[in-house]
Protein backbone atom coordinates (compact mmCIF):
# COMPACT_ATOMS: atom_id res chain seq x y z
CA UNK A 1 0.00 0.00 0.00
CA UNK A 2 2.83 2.43 0.82
CA UNK A 3 4.39 1.67 -2.57
CA UNK A 4 1.08 2.39 -4.33
CA UNK A 5 0.78 5.62 -2.38
CA UNK A 6 4.25 6.68 -3.51
CA UNK A 7 3.41 5.86 -7.13
CA UNK A 8 0.22 7.89 -6.96
CA UNK A 9 2.10 10.74 -5.32
CA UNK A 10 4.42 10.81 -8.32
CA UNK A 11 1.38 10.64 -10.57
CA UNK A 12 -0.14 13.59 -8.73
CA UNK A 13 2.98 15.74 -9.11
CA UNK A 14 3.31 14.86 -12.80
CA UNK A 15 -0.42 15.39 -13.31
CA UNK A 16 -0.25 18.90 -11.86
CA UNK A 17 2.61 19.76 -14.22
CA UNK A 18 0.68 18.35 -17.17
CA UNK A 19 -2.45 20.31 -16.28
CA UNK A 20 -0.44 23.54 -16.06
CA UNK A 21 1.21 22.81 -19.40
CA UNK A 22 -2.13 22.07 -21.07
CA UNK A 23 -3.64 25.28 -19.67
CA UNK A 24 -0.69 27.32 -20.91
CA UNK A 25 -0.64 25.59 -24.30
CA UNK A 26 -4.31 26.16 -25.15
CA UNK A 27 -4.07 29.87 -26.05
CA UNK A 28 -0.67 29.29 -27.66
CA UNK A 29 -2.16 26.78 -30.09
CA UNK A 30 -4.88 29.28 -30.96
CA UNK A 31 -2.17 31.78 -31.94
CA UNK A 32 0.11 29.30 -33.68
CA UNK A 33 -0.29 30.85 -37.11
CA UNK A 34 0.46 34.32 -35.72
CA UNK A 35 3.58 32.99 -34.00
CA UNK A 36 4.75 31.44 -37.26
CA UNK A 37 4.39 34.80 -38.95
CA UNK A 38 6.40 36.51 -36.19
CA UNK A 39 9.23 33.99 -36.46
CA UNK A 40 9.21 34.18 -40.24
CA UNK A 41 9.74 37.94 -40.25
CA UNK A 42 11.80 38.33 -37.08
CA UNK A 43 15.25 39.89 -37.40
CA UNK A 44 16.45 37.64 -34.56
CA UNK A 45 17.74 34.18 -35.31
CA UNK A 46 15.55 31.48 -33.76
CA UNK A 47 16.47 27.81 -33.54
CA UNK A 48 14.65 24.83 -32.07
CA UNK A 49 16.31 21.59 -30.94
CA UNK A 50 15.09 18.23 -29.63
CA UNK A 51 16.22 16.52 -26.41
CA UNK A 52 19.13 14.89 -28.24
CA UNK A 53 20.51 18.30 -29.26
CA UNK A 54 19.55 18.05 -32.94
CA UNK A 55 18.49 21.30 -34.62
CA UNK A 56 14.95 20.77 -35.90
CA UNK A 57 14.00 24.33 -36.94
CA UNK A 58 15.74 27.51 -38.06
CA UNK A 59 13.86 30.65 -39.00
CA UNK A 60 14.99 32.73 -42.04
CA UNK A 61 17.10 35.08 -39.91
CA UNK A 62 18.94 32.13 -38.35
CA UNK A 63 19.53 30.61 -41.80
CA UNK A 64 21.04 33.89 -42.97
CA UNK A 65 23.27 34.14 -39.88
CA UNK A 66 24.58 30.64 -40.51
CA UNK A 67 24.93 31.14 -44.26
CA UNK A 68 22.44 28.39 -45.03
CA UNK A 69 20.10 28.52 -48.04
CA UNK A 70 16.46 29.43 -47.57
CA UNK A 71 13.85 27.04 -48.90
CA UNK A 72 16.38 24.25 -49.40
CA UNK A 73 17.52 21.27 -47.39
CA UNK A 74 20.48 21.86 -45.08
CA UNK A 75 22.81 19.36 -43.48
CA UNK A 76 21.80 18.15 -39.97
CA UNK A 77 23.19 20.34 -37.22
CA UNK A 78 23.72 19.84 -33.50
CA UNK A 79 23.28 22.57 -30.90
CA UNK A 80 26.93 21.98 -30.00
CA UNK A 81 27.91 23.01 -33.55
CA UNK A 82 26.57 26.51 -32.92
CA UNK A 83 27.97 27.13 -29.45
CA UNK A 84 31.29 28.07 -27.89
CA UNK A 85 33.14 25.41 -25.87
CA UNK A 86 31.87 26.68 -22.49
CA UNK A 87 28.32 26.83 -23.74
CA UNK A 88 28.65 23.34 -25.24
CA UNK A 89 29.75 21.92 -21.90
CA UNK A 90 26.77 23.57 -20.21
CA UNK A 91 24.41 22.18 -22.83
CA UNK A 92 25.85 18.67 -22.72
CA UNK A 93 26.18 18.33 -18.95
CA UNK A 94 23.27 20.45 -17.66
CA UNK A 95 20.63 21.38 -20.21
CA UNK A 96 20.35 18.16 -22.22
CA UNK A 97 20.29 15.83 -19.15
CA UNK A 98 17.56 18.03 -17.66
CA UNK A 99 15.53 17.80 -20.87
CA UNK A 100 15.96 14.04 -21.00
CA UNK A 101 14.92 13.70 -17.34
CA UNK A 102 11.85 15.83 -18.00
CA UNK A 103 10.99 13.67 -21.00
CA UNK A 104 11.32 10.54 -18.85
CA UNK A 105 9.06 12.03 -16.16
CA UNK A 106 6.47 12.87 -18.81
CA UNK A 107 6.61 9.30 -20.12
CA UNK A 108 6.16 7.91 -16.60
CA UNK A 109 3.23 10.25 -16.08
CA UNK A 110 1.61 9.10 -19.31
CA UNK A 111 2.00 5.44 -18.30
CA UNK A 112 0.69 5.98 -14.77
CA UNK A 113 -2.20 8.07 -16.06
CA UNK A 114 -3.17 5.37 -18.58
CA UNK A 115 -3.05 2.67 -15.90
CA UNK A 116 -5.05 4.73 -13.40
CA UNK A 117 -7.75 5.59 -15.92
CA UNK A 118 -8.01 1.92 -16.95
CA UNK A 119 -8.63 0.70 -13.39
CA UNK A 120 -12.19 -0.42 -12.58
CA UNK A 121 -11.76 1.06 -9.09
CA UNK A 122 -12.31 4.77 -8.57
CA UNK A 123 -9.13 6.73 -7.81
CA UNK A 124 -9.10 10.31 -6.56
CA UNK A 125 -6.56 12.68 -5.07
CA UNK A 126 -7.97 15.10 -2.49
CA UNK A 127 -5.93 17.92 -0.99
CA UNK A 128 -5.78 18.94 2.67
CA UNK A 129 -8.63 21.42 2.09
CA UNK A 130 -10.88 18.63 0.80
CA UNK A 131 -10.75 19.63 -2.88
CA UNK A 132 -10.28 17.16 -5.71
CA UNK A 133 -6.96 17.43 -7.53
CA UNK A 134 -7.30 14.34 -9.73
CA UNK A 135 -10.04 11.83 -10.56
CA UNK A 136 -9.91 8.83 -12.89
CA UNK A 137 -12.48 7.74 -15.46
CA UNK A 138 -14.16 5.32 -13.05
CA UNK A 139 -14.87 8.15 -10.60
CA UNK A 140 -16.29 10.29 -13.39
CA UNK A 141 -18.73 7.45 -14.16
CA UNK A 142 -19.49 6.95 -10.47
CA UNK A 143 -20.59 10.56 -9.88
CA UNK A 144 -21.89 11.17 -13.41
CA UNK A 145 -19.72 14.25 -14.00
CA UNK A 146 -16.69 14.96 -16.23
CA UNK A 147 -13.36 15.68 -14.57
CA UNK A 148 -13.43 19.38 -15.43
CA UNK A 149 -16.60 19.73 -13.31
CA UNK A 150 -14.99 17.90 -10.37
CA UNK A 151 -11.42 19.19 -10.12
CA UNK A 152 -11.18 22.07 -7.65
CA UNK A 153 -14.53 21.29 -6.00
CA UNK A 154 -14.98 19.79 -2.54
CA UNK A 155 -16.27 16.31 -1.76
CA UNK A 156 -19.39 17.90 -0.26
CA UNK A 157 -20.11 19.65 -3.57
CA UNK A 158 -19.59 16.48 -5.61
CA UNK A 159 -20.86 13.68 -3.36
CA UNK A 160 -23.31 15.60 -1.17
CA UNK A 161 -23.24 16.38 2.56
CA UNK A 162 -24.87 13.11 3.68
CA UNK A 163 -22.37 10.91 1.85
CA UNK A 164 -19.41 12.96 3.03
CA UNK A 165 -20.68 12.79 6.62
CA UNK A 166 -20.32 9.00 6.44
CA UNK A 167 -16.79 9.26 5.08
CA UNK A 168 -15.53 12.27 7.03
CA UNK A 169 -14.07 10.42 10.07
CA UNK A 170 -11.94 8.26 7.78
CA UNK A 171 -10.93 11.19 5.58
CA UNK A 172 -9.83 13.14 8.67
CA UNK A 173 -7.70 10.22 9.83
CA UNK A 174 -6.06 10.05 6.40
CA UNK A 175 -5.28 13.76 6.40
CA UNK A 176 -3.76 13.24 9.87
CA UNK A 177 -1.38 10.68 8.35
CA UNK A 178 -3.11 7.33 8.88
CA UNK A 179 -3.89 4.83 6.12
CA UNK A 180 -7.53 3.80 6.53
CA UNK A 181 -9.57 0.90 5.10
CA UNK A 182 -13.34 0.77 5.58
CA UNK A 183 -16.57 -0.47 4.00
CA UNK A 184 -19.84 1.36 3.48
CA UNK A 185 -23.20 -0.26 2.77
CA UNK A 186 -26.05 1.15 0.69
CA UNK A 187 -29.48 -0.51 1.10
CA UNK A 188 -31.60 -0.58 -2.05
CA UNK A 189 -34.46 -2.36 -3.76
CA UNK A 190 -32.11 -5.03 -5.10
CA UNK A 191 -30.49 -5.57 -1.71
CA UNK A 192 -27.45 -4.06 -0.02
CA UNK A 193 -24.57 -2.72 -2.10
CA UNK A 194 -21.13 -2.69 -0.49
CA UNK A 195 -18.31 -0.27 -1.28
CA UNK A 196 -14.76 -0.89 -0.02
CA UNK A 197 -12.71 2.28 0.39
CA UNK A 198 -9.07 3.08 1.11
CA UNK A 199 -7.76 6.50 2.14
CA UNK A 200 -3.97 6.73 1.85
CA UNK A 201 -2.11 9.81 3.15
CA UNK A 202 -0.40 11.71 0.34
CA UNK A 203 3.04 12.81 1.53
CA UNK A 204 5.00 15.38 -0.42
CA UNK A 205 8.34 16.61 0.91
CA UNK A 206 7.68 14.78 4.16
CA UNK A 207 4.36 16.55 4.84
CA UNK A 208 0.84 15.15 4.48
CA UNK A 209 -0.79 17.05 1.63
CA UNK A 210 -4.17 15.34 1.41
CA UNK A 211 -4.87 11.74 0.54
CA UNK A 212 -5.42 9.26 -2.26
CA UNK A 213 -8.88 7.68 -2.20
CA UNK A 214 -9.57 4.31 -3.81
CA UNK A 215 -12.95 2.60 -3.82
CA UNK A 216 -14.41 -0.53 -5.40
CA UNK A 217 -17.79 -2.22 -5.41
CA UNK A 218 -17.46 -5.52 -3.50
CA UNK A 219 -21.16 -6.45 -3.49
CA UNK A 220 -20.59 -9.66 -5.50
CA UNK A 221 -17.85 -10.81 -3.12
CA UNK A 222 -19.96 -10.06 -0.03
CA UNK A 223 -22.96 -11.92 -1.42
CA UNK A 224 -20.81 -14.92 -2.33
CA UNK A 225 -19.34 -14.95 1.18
CA UNK A 226 -22.86 -14.91 2.62
CA UNK A 227 -23.97 -17.72 0.31
CA UNK A 228 -21.01 -19.89 1.28
CA UNK A 229 -21.60 -19.18 4.98
C-alpha positions as a Python dict, from the first residue, in 0.01 Angstrom:
ca = {
    (1, 'X'): (0, 0, 0),
    (2, 'X'): (283, 243, 82),
    (3, 'X'): (439, 167, -257),
    (4, 'X'): (108, 239, -433),
    (5, 'X'): (78, 562, -238),
    (6, 'X'): (425, 668, -351),
    (7, 'X'): (341, 586, -713),
    (8, 'X'): (22, 789, -696),
    (9, 'X'): (210, 1074, -532),
    (10, 'X'): (442, 1081, -832),
    (11, 'X'): (138, 1064, -1057),
    (12, 'X'): (-14, 1359, -873),
    (13, 'X'): (298, 1574, -911),
    (14, 'X'): (331, 1486, -1280),
    (15, 'X'): (-42, 1539, -1331),
    (16, 'X'): (-25, 1890, -1186),
    (17, 'X'): (261, 1976, -1422),
    (18, 'X'): (68, 1835, -1717),
    (19, 'X'): (-245, 2031, -1628),
    (20, 'X'): (-44, 2354, -1606),
    (21, 'X'): (121, 2281, -1940),
    (22, 'X'): (-213, 2207, -2107),
    (23, 'X'): (-364, 2528, -1967),
    (24, 'X'): (-69, 2732, -2091),
    (25, 'X'): (-64, 2559, -2430),
    (26, 'X'): (-431, 2616, -2515),
    (27, 'X'): (-407, 2987, -2605),
    (28, 'X'): (-67, 2929, -2766),
    (29, 'X'): (-216, 2678, -3009),
    (30, 'X'): (-488, 2928, -3096),
    (31, 'X'): (-217, 3178, -3194),
    (32, 'X'): (11, 2930, -3368),
    (33, 'X'): (-29, 3085, -3711),
    (34, 'X'): (46, 3432, -3572),
    (35, 'X'): (358, 3299, -3400),
    (36, 'X'): (475, 3144, -3726),
    (37, 'X'): (439, 3480, -3895),
    (38, 'X'): (640, 3651, -3619),
    (39, 'X'): (923, 3399, -3646),
    (40, 'X'): (921, 3418, -4024),
    (41, 'X'): (974, 3794, -4025),
    (42, 'X'): (1180, 3833, -3708),
    (43, 'X'): (1525, 3989, -3740),
    (44, 'X'): (1645, 3764, -3456),
    (45, 'X'): (1774, 3418, -3531),
    (46, 'X'): (1555, 3148, -3376),
    (47, 'X'): (1647, 2781, -3354),
    (48, 'X'): (1465, 2483, -3207),
    (49, 'X'): (1631, 2159, -3094),
    (50, 'X'): (1509, 1823, -2963),
    (51, 'X'): (1622, 1652, -2641),
    (52, 'X'): (1913, 1489, -2824),
    (53, 'X'): (2051, 1830, -2926),
    (54, 'X'): (1955, 1805, -3294),
    (55, 'X'): (1849, 2130, -3462),
    (56, 'X'): (1495, 2077, -3590),
    (57, 'X'): (1400, 2433, -3694),
    (58, 'X'): (1574, 2751, -3806),
    (59, 'X'): (1386, 3065, -3900),
    (60, 'X'): (1499, 3273, -4204),
    (61, 'X'): (1710, 3508, -3991),
    (62, 'X'): (1894, 3213, -3835),
    (63, 'X'): (1953, 3061, -4180),
    (64, 'X'): (2104, 3389, -4297),
    (65, 'X'): (2327, 3414, -3988),
    (66, 'X'): (2458, 3064, -4051),
    (67, 'X'): (2493, 3114, -4426),
    (68, 'X'): (2244, 2839, -4503),
    (69, 'X'): (2010, 2852, -4804),
    (70, 'X'): (1646, 2943, -4757),
    (71, 'X'): (1385, 2704, -4890),
    (72, 'X'): (1638, 2425, -4940),
    (73, 'X'): (1752, 2127, -4739),
    (74, 'X'): (2048, 2186, -4508),
    (75, 'X'): (2281, 1936, -4348),
    (76, 'X'): (2180, 1815, -3997),
    (77, 'X'): (2319, 2034, -3722),
    (78, 'X'): (2372, 1984, -3350),
    (79, 'X'): (2328, 2257, -3090),
    (80, 'X'): (2693, 2198, -3000),
    (81, 'X'): (2791, 2301, -3355),
    (82, 'X'): (2657, 2651, -3292),
    (83, 'X'): (2797, 2713, -2945),
    (84, 'X'): (3129, 2807, -2789),
    (85, 'X'): (3314, 2541, -2587),
    (86, 'X'): (3187, 2668, -2249),
    (87, 'X'): (2832, 2683, -2374),
    (88, 'X'): (2865, 2334, -2524),
    (89, 'X'): (2975, 2192, -2190),
    (90, 'X'): (2677, 2357, -2021),
    (91, 'X'): (2441, 2218, -2283),
    (92, 'X'): (2585, 1867, -2272),
    (93, 'X'): (2618, 1833, -1895),
    (94, 'X'): (2327, 2045, -1766),
    (95, 'X'): (2063, 2138, -2021),
    (96, 'X'): (2035, 1816, -2222),
    (97, 'X'): (2029, 1583, -1915),
    (98, 'X'): (1756, 1803, -1766),
    (99, 'X'): (1553, 1780, -2087),
    (100, 'X'): (1596, 1404, -2100),
    (101, 'X'): (1492, 1370, -1734),
    (102, 'X'): (1185, 1583, -1800),
    (103, 'X'): (1099, 1367, -2100),
    (104, 'X'): (1132, 1054, -1885),
    (105, 'X'): (906, 1203, -1616),
    (106, 'X'): (647, 1287, -1881),
    (107, 'X'): (661, 930, -2012),
    (108, 'X'): (616, 791, -1660),
    (109, 'X'): (323, 1025, -1608),
    (110, 'X'): (161, 910, -1931),
    (111, 'X'): (200, 544, -1830),
    (112, 'X'): (69, 598, -1477),
    (113, 'X'): (-220, 807, -1606),
    (114, 'X'): (-317, 537, -1858),
    (115, 'X'): (-305, 267, -1590),
    (116, 'X'): (-505, 473, -1340),
    (117, 'X'): (-775, 559, -1592),
    (118, 'X'): (-801, 192, -1695),
    (119, 'X'): (-863, 70, -1339),
    (120, 'X'): (-1219, -42, -1258),
    (121, 'X'): (-1176, 106, -909),
    (122, 'X'): (-1231, 477, -857),
    (123, 'X'): (-913, 673, -781),
    (124, 'X'): (-910, 1031, -656),
    (125, 'X'): (-656, 1268, -507),
    (126, 'X'): (-797, 1510, -249),
    (127, 'X'): (-593, 1792, -99),
    (128, 'X'): (-578, 1894, 267),
    (129, 'X'): (-863, 2142, 209),
    (130, 'X'): (-1088, 1863, 80),
    (131, 'X'): (-1075, 1963, -288),
    (132, 'X'): (-1028, 1716, -571),
    (133, 'X'): (-696, 1743, -753),
    (134, 'X'): (-730, 1434, -973),
    (135, 'X'): (-1004, 1183, -1056),
    (136, 'X'): (-991, 883, -1289),
    (137, 'X'): (-1248, 774, -1546),
    (138, 'X'): (-1416, 532, -1305),
    (139, 'X'): (-1487, 815, -1060),
    (140, 'X'): (-1629, 1029, -1339),
    (141, 'X'): (-1873, 745, -1416),
    (142, 'X'): (-1949, 695, -1047),
    (143, 'X'): (-2059, 1056, -988),
    (144, 'X'): (-2189, 1117, -1341),
    (145, 'X'): (-1972, 1425, -1400),
    (146, 'X'): (-1669, 1496, -1623),
    (147, 'X'): (-1336, 1568, -1457),
    (148, 'X'): (-1343, 1938, -1543),
    (149, 'X'): (-1660, 1973, -1331),
    (150, 'X'): (-1499, 1790, -1037),
    (151, 'X'): (-1142, 1919, -1012),
    (152, 'X'): (-1118, 2207, -765),
    (153, 'X'): (-1453, 2129, -600),
    (154, 'X'): (-1498, 1979, -254),
    (155, 'X'): (-1627, 1631, -176),
    (156, 'X'): (-1939, 1790, -26),
    (157, 'X'): (-2011, 1965, -357),
    (158, 'X'): (-1959, 1648, -561),
    (159, 'X'): (-2086, 1368, -336),
    (160, 'X'): (-2331, 1560, -117),
    (161, 'X'): (-2324, 1638, 256),
    (162, 'X'): (-2487, 1311, 368),
    (163, 'X'): (-2237, 1091, 185),
    (164, 'X'): (-1941, 1296, 303),
    (165, 'X'): (-2068, 1279, 662),
    (166, 'X'): (-2032, 900, 644),
    (167, 'X'): (-1679, 926, 508),
    (168, 'X'): (-1553, 1227, 703),
    (169, 'X'): (-1407, 1042, 1007),
    (170, 'X'): (-1194, 826, 778),
    (171, 'X'): (-1093, 1119, 558),
    (172, 'X'): (-983, 1314, 867),
    (173, 'X'): (-770, 1022, 983),
    (174, 'X'): (-606, 1005, 640),
    (175, 'X'): (-528, 1376, 640),
    (176, 'X'): (-376, 1324, 987),
    (177, 'X'): (-138, 1068, 835),
    (178, 'X'): (-311, 733, 888),
    (179, 'X'): (-389, 483, 612),
    (180, 'X'): (-753, 380, 653),
    (181, 'X'): (-957, 90, 510),
    (182, 'X'): (-1334, 77, 558),
    (183, 'X'): (-1657, -47, 400),
    (184, 'X'): (-1984, 136, 348),
    (185, 'X'): (-2320, -26, 277),
    (186, 'X'): (-2605, 115, 69),
    (187, 'X'): (-2948, -51, 110),
    (188, 'X'): (-3160, -58, -205),
    (189, 'X'): (-3446, -236, -376),
    (190, 'X'): (-3211, -503, -510),
    (191, 'X'): (-3049, -557, -171),
    (192, 'X'): (-2745, -406, -2),
    (193, 'X'): (-2457, -272, -210),
    (194, 'X'): (-2113, -269, -49),
    (195, 'X'): (-1831, -27, -128),
    (196, 'X'): (-1476, -89, -2),
    (197, 'X'): (-1271, 228, 39),
    (198, 'X'): (-907, 308, 111),
    (199, 'X'): (-776, 650, 214),
    (200, 'X'): (-397, 673, 185),
    (201, 'X'): (-211, 981, 315),
    (202, 'X'): (-40, 1171, 34),
    (203, 'X'): (304, 1281, 153),
    (204, 'X'): (500, 1538, -42),
    (205, 'X'): (834, 1661, 91),
    (206, 'X'): (768, 1478, 416),
    (207, 'X'): (436, 1655, 484),
    (208, 'X'): (84, 1515, 448),
    (209, 'X'): (-79, 1705, 163),
    (210, 'X'): (-417, 1534, 141),
    (211, 'X'): (-487, 1174, 54),
    (212, 'X'): (-542, 926, -226),
    (213, 'X'): (-888, 768, -220),
    (214, 'X'): (-957, 431, -381),
    (215, 'X'): (-1295, 260, -382),
    (216, 'X'): (-1441, -53, -540),
    (217, 'X'): (-1779, -222, -541),
    (218, 'X'): (-1746, -552, -350),
    (219, 'X'): (-2116, -645, -349),
    (220, 'X'): (-2059, -966, -550),
    (221, 'X'): (-1785, -1081, -312),
    (222, 'X'): (-1996, -1006, -3),
    (223, 'X'): (-2296, -1192, -142),
    (224, 'X'): (-2081, -1492, -233),
    (225, 'X'): (-1934, -1495, 118),
    (226, 'X'): (-2286, -1491, 262),
    (227, 'X'): (-2397, -1772, 31),
    (228, 'X'): (-2101, -1989, 128),
    (229, 'X'): (-2160, -1918, 498),
}
